[in-house]
Amino acid sequence: MNQEFAEYIKNHIREYLPADYQDADISLKEVTKGNDRTLTGLIIRRDDETVTPTIYLEHYGEQFGKGRPMEDIMKELAQIKMESSLELPIDVKGLEDYETARPLLAIRLCDPEKNQEYLKDKPCTACGELAASYRIQVMEGSEGTASAIITNDMLGLWGITPEQLHHDAVTAESARSPVCLYTMDDVMSEIMFSAKPTNLFNQPEPIETGAVPMYVLTNQSRLDGAGVLARDGVLDKIGDLVGSDFYVLPSSIHEVLIVPDNGNMQAKELEDMVKEVNASQVAPEDLLSDKVQYYDRTAKTLGRKQEKGLLERLSANKAKIREKEAKEPRESQKTRQEPGL
């Protein structure tokens, strides 16, 4: 972040704010966000405001570098501040009481290797190779979203354990935003034609999978939907629906892709595909991971799959062919030996 650019905004944004903000406290703050990204935030706070948004400046620095006039940027920043000054639907001070916060708990998955700094002061729970972190979903709707990250200090204030936090977060999310499983074809139809996709998660019968089946797993709100992986019974239910072990592709923090293991795909191939998509199409703030995970229904484990080497796969294929040939009936041979009439 260009420090001179940020300091200019801090020193001059007051000129674009209403009269009742002329005595507001204006500051810059370095914030560690998901995937250990360090961002520069602008904070504008009046004495009577208990909550104020942090406006991150990196995007505006890029726009300024591409020629956008500074005055346009300043006007937009002032507008963002004023629009976000609307009252939140709850009293944020009340969140110091755990019973008030409990129904608003939410889960966000992340890659712990990419979030070592971010997770230092926050409770988290392993979810295969990923980690579940927690937040309070203060607002979610057409006017936007607002959430507060849960830290270890907050657990101390509430007097609860990380295990209780995880249990209560799963319960709250399940009540607020049910699990959704869609076919990829349905999701594409929704994008192109606004057709409502069919949620397959609660259907009683197994799914009839196609030649190359792929499913989108998320929640009803499609906000932090990858977190449904941390809910009890979700992985087993998907295994029952697709009738096999399956791969979990980290599409973004908002959804994951489910690919049943039909023997035709290798984890390395899928991981290469995920890395390419993440690098070219996923915004940094939405990036979940490059790690493709595998759910083993028998062992009930979620993690990286140990692939066989090329020679092992060739030997296994030859063994299957020999086994198949040994089991085939010898009808054709018998037919050739029988005399014709």
N, C-alpha and C positions, 0 to 999 in steps of 0.2 A: 504494500500500500504506500502510495506517495504521501509522505508525512506533511509536505508543504500544502498539498491539496486538502488534506483532512483539516489542518490547522486553519486554512482560509475559511472553510465551511464553518468551523466552530466560531471563528471570530466575526463572521458576517451574517450568519443565519438569522440573528435577531432582527435584522433589517427587513426580513420577509414575514415576520410573525406579528400577530395582533398586539394591540397595546397592552393587554393584560398578561403578555408573556415577556415584556421588556425587562422584568426583574427575575426571570427564570434562570435557574442554574443550568449552564450548558457545558458539557464535558465530552471527552473522547475516552473510550475504554477498549482495550484489547481483550477479545473474548475467544476462548477455545471452543469451537463448535465440533459437530460430528466429523469423523474422519480426521481428527486433529488439525482442522483448518483454523488458523488464527485470523480473525477478522477485526476490522476497526469499526467500532460502533459509535454513533452519535446519540447522546442522551440529553433530552430537553425536559426539565422537570420544574414545575412550580411547587411552592411550599405546600399547597393544598392537594397535591396529587400523590396518592399512595402507590400507584402503578403507572409506569410510562414505558413505551416501547423503546427498544434499542434499534436504531436505523443503521444498517450496515452499509458502508460507503464504497466497497470494492466495485460494485456494478457501476456506480456513478463515476468512479475514477476511470473505468474503461471507456465509458461513453464520452467523458471529457477528452480523453486521449484520441478519440475518433472524430473530434471536432464539435461535439455538442456544446452550445454556449453555456457558460457557468450560470448565467441568470436563469435559464430554463431549469437547470439542476436545482438551484436554490429554491425556486418556486415549488418544484415538485416535493422536495424534502419538507418544506413548510406545510404543504398540503397533506402529506402523509402524517405528519405530527398532529395536525388539527383533526383529521378524520379518525385517527386512532385514540383521540381523547374522549371518545364516547364511553359512557359508563359500562363496565363489565357487568354481566348478568348476576354475579355473586360478589359478596364482600371478600376481597382477597385476604384481609386480616383474619377472616374466619377460618382460613385454611390452616391456621396454626392448631386448630382442633382437628384431630385425625378423623373423627366421625363425619365432619363436614367434607374432608378431602376424599374419604374412602370411595364414594360412588363415582368420583371423577378421575380415578387412577387410570393410567394408560401405559402401554408397553411400546417401546421402540427397539427394534433389533439393530445391532451394529456388529461390525467385525472387530473383535477385541485387539487384534494385531494392528489395525489402522486407527484405533482409538485409545491407545495407552494413556496419553495425557488427559484426554477427555474423561476417562473413567476413573481417574485417580481418586476423586473425592465423591464418587457416586456408587450406590449399591447396584450390583448386577448379578444375573443368574445365567449360567451356561445353558445354551440351546444348541447342542451339537458343537460345531465349530464357531458358532456365533454367540452373541451375548444379548440378553434382554436388559435394557435400562428402563427407567421409569420416569413418568411425568404426571402432572395434574393437568387435565384438559379443561382449562378454565372456560373456553368459548370455542364453539364449533358450529358454523352455519353459513348462511349466505353472506353475512357481513365479514366473514373471515374466521381465522382460528387464532387462539392464544393459549399457550401452555406454560407451565412452570416446571423446570427440571428438578427432580428429587435428588437431594444430596445426603451424604451420611449424617450431616448435622441435623437435617430434618428428621431422620429416623430417631436420632437422640431426643429431639424435641417431642416427638410423638410417643417415644418409649416403646417402639416395636422392633422386631427383627427383620432382616432381609427376607427370610422365609415367609413371614406373615405378609409383608409387602407384596411379594410375588403372588401369593395365594389370593389376596384381596384384589390385586390388579387384574388377574385372570377373571375373577368373578365379576368385577365391575365392567370389564370390556365385553364379556360374554353377554351381559344383560343389555349393554348399550349398543353393541354393533356385532351382530351374529356373523359366523363364518360363512364365506361365500366361495364356491368352486364353480368356475365357468370353463366351457371349452374355449380354446383359442379362436375357433371359428365364430362363436357367439360374440366374443369380445370385439373381433374385427368388424362384425356386422353392426355392433353398437356404435363403433367409431364412424363407420361409413354411412350407415342408414338410420342411426338412432333407434335400432331395434333393441328391446329389452332382453338381456341375456337370461337364460334359465339357470337358477342356482341348483346345482346337482348335489350339494353337500348333504342335504337331509333326505335324499331319496333312499328308499329301503333296499332297492335292488342294485346289484353291481352295474357299472357303466359298460356299455358296449363300446370298446375302444377301437379306433380306426387303425390304419396302417402305421401312421406316425402320430400317435396321440400326444397332445400337449394341453395342459390345463392351467388356468390362472387361479391362484389361491390368494384371497384377500379378505377384507371385512366389508360390512355393508356400507360404511362411510368411505372406504377406499383411502383412508388416511392412516398411515403407519400400519397398513394391512399385513405386512410380512410378520408382524408380531403374533398373528394367530398360530404360528408354529409353536409358540410357547404354551398354548392352551392344552389342558388335559384331554387326551383321547383323539385329538385332531389327526395325528399321524396314523394311528391305527384305523380310524374311520376311512381315511383316504386309501390306505392299503386294501381295505375291504371293498371299496368302490371300484378300484382299478384292477383288483385281483392279483397283485404282484408287488414285489419290492419296487421302489421308485427313486428317481433322482429329484433333488430340489435345487432349482436354478435361482440364484438371487437376482431377480430382475431389478428391484429397487427396494427402498424401505417401505414402499406402499403395497408391494405384492411380490410373490415368488411364483415361479413356473414349476409345474409338476410333470415329469416325464416318466411314465411307467417303464420298467426295465424289461424290454422284450428281447434282449440279447443282441440287438442290432447297434446299440450305441455304446461308446466308451466314455468314461468320465473325462478323459483328456480332451476328446473332441468337443464335449459340451463345455468344458472349462475354457477352451480357446474361443468358443463362440461367445460366452459370457464376457470375457475380457475385451473382445472386440466391440461388443455392444456398449459395455460400460464406458470404454474410452471415447466412443464417438457419439453416443446418444443419451446418456444419463447425466443429468445435472449433478455437480459435485455434492450439493446438499442432499440429494436423493440417493446417492450411491450407497449400496448395502455391502457388497463384497464381490470378490472374484471367485470365491470358493464354491464349487458345486458339491453338495452333500448327497448322501445316499441313505435311504431308510430301509433297514433290514427288518422285515415283519416278524421273523422268527426270533431274532435276538432283541427286537425292540430297541434298536440303536440308530441314532442319527449321527453321521460323521462322514469323513472322506472314505471313498471306496478304494481298496487296494486292487488295482488292476493287474491282470496277468500280463506277462511279457508276450511278445509276438510268437516266439517258439512255443510257449505254453498254450497259447490260443490255438495255434495250428495243430498241435498234438491233441488237444481236447476235441477239435473239430473232426480230426481223423478218427479218433476213438468213437465219436458219435456216429460217424458214417459206417464204421465197421459193425457197431452194435445194431444199427438199423438194418444193414444187409443180412446180418445173422438171424434177425427176427422175421425177415420177409418170407412168406410161404413159397414153396417150390412148385407152385401150380404151373408156371410156364414150362418148367422142365418136364413135369408129368405129362403135359399136353403134347409135347414134342415126342415122347416115348410111346404114346398110345397110337395103335394103327387106325387108319381111317376105315370107314365102312365101305 
